[in-house]
Amino acid sequence: MFASTLRDELARRQGQNLTINNFNYSGTGILALVQDDYVVLVESTGYALYETENIPVEQIQSVFIPA
């Protein structure tokens, strides 16, 4: 139940900057894609340097969306 609610909320926030935390990962970036079982976060460290992370929805412990 929680995973579907989280997935729906993240789908509304697609394209925004946010921070995702889970057991062994914490990353800040642009939420690029929301699928049924994972999300894609694009981390940017400056000019044209980026890394994409595929994060399973079931493993997300918290999400921070700045105002």
N, C-alpha and C positions, 0 to 999 in steps of 0.2 A: 504494500500500500504506500509506504513512504517513498519508494523508488519511483513510482508513477507520478506522485505529486511533485517530487523534486525534478523529474524529467520535464514535466509540463511547465514548471516555473523557469527552468533553465532554457527551454525552447522560446519562451517569451523574452528572455534576456540575451538571445543569440546576437553576437556582434558587439556586446558590451565588454568592458574591462572588469575582471573579477579575480578573486583569489580562491583556489580550491585546495582543500587539505584532505588527506587521508592518512592511513597508518604510517607510510614511509615516504610520502611525497607532499610537498607544498609548493604550489606554483601560482604565479600571477601572470595574466595575459588576457588576450581577447578570446572569447568563447566563439569558436569558428563553426562548429557543427554539433548538433544534438541528435543522436540516434536512439533506438529503443534500448540498447544495452551499454552504450558508451558515449562520451563526449570528447570533442577535440579542442584542446586549448593551445593557442599559438602564443608562446612566450617570446617577447621581444627584449633584447638587451641593448638596443640602440639603433643605429642606422643600418637597415637591411640585414641584421643578424637576428635570426629567429630559429626557434626549435618548436616542433609540434609534439604534443603529448596526447596519447589516447588514454583516457581514464574511464574505467568501468563505473557505471552509475552506482552499482551495489557497493563499491569500495569508498565512495565519497562520504567523509565524515562531517565536513562543514564547508560552507561557501560564504564568502564575504563579498558583497557587492557595494562598492563605494557610492555615496550619494552624488 
